[in-house]
Amino acid sequence: MEKDGKSNLEEVVSIDLEENTTPKIGENEDTKEDITPKIGMEFDSEDEAYLYYNIYAGYVGFSIRRDWLNRSKVDKTTIISRKFYCFKAGYK
């Protein structure tokens, strides 16, 4: 989520993971602007980031895939960064 607090994602997206339903975008006319990715956003986990970008991508008309991963050189388990690409993008 955003560095200074939670973003509007929780308000815009209704997710019921216990019922294993597909995330749905709210009916707010400002939804696209509310969920548009912004520089400096931070997430608590890789899965949370993937979910956010996949929801946004679906809303604007494409899907994403996980690709490049950068881990910490100190402990080798902490993920420093991850790149998500358009699902139809070529492999580089």
Order of alpha helices (4+ residues) and beta strands (2+ residues): alpha-beta-beta-alpha-alpha-beta-beta
